Amino acid sequence: MKVYTAQTAPWSVENDEDLVLIKEGFSWVAFFLGPIWALWHRLWIIALIVLTGYFLINLGGNFLDLGSKTILIAQFTFSFCLGLWGNDCRRWNLMRQGYVLRTVVTGSKFEDIERAYFNKLQQNML
C-alpha cells in the first residue's frame, strides 16, 4: 500500500487544478539522479545544495587524501540522505510557494490514489 500526500494551491478555482501528489518514503530517483531529479522538480535550492555537496565531498576527500573508497562511501551516504528526504524537500518547496496540505491518501496504484483523493474531496463537500 502506497501513501501519498495531496497538496493543492489555495488560489485554484477547481478542486483538481494544481493538485500535487507526493509519495511518502524513499525516492529512488532522487537517490540515483540527485541533481537531475531536483532540477526536474524545480527544486533550485536543493539542486544547488546537492551539487555543492558532491563538489565538497570530492574536494575535501582529495584534499585530505582519504582515498577513493572513502570518497565513494561519503557520496553514497549523501545520495542516500537525498533519497530519504527528497520527497520531504518537495513538500517543503510547495509549502514555500503557498500550497496547502489537503489530505493523506493510500492505494496500491496511482489511479487508486487519485480516486481516493477525489472520493475524500466529494465526502467533505457534502
Secondary structure, 3 states (H helix, E strand, C coil): CEEEEEEECCCCCCCCCCCEEEECCCCHHHHHCHHHHHHHCCCHHHHHHHHHHHHHHHHHHHHCCCCHHHHHHHHHHHHHHHHHHHHHHHHHHHHHCCCEEEEEEEECCHHHHHHHHHHHHHHHHC
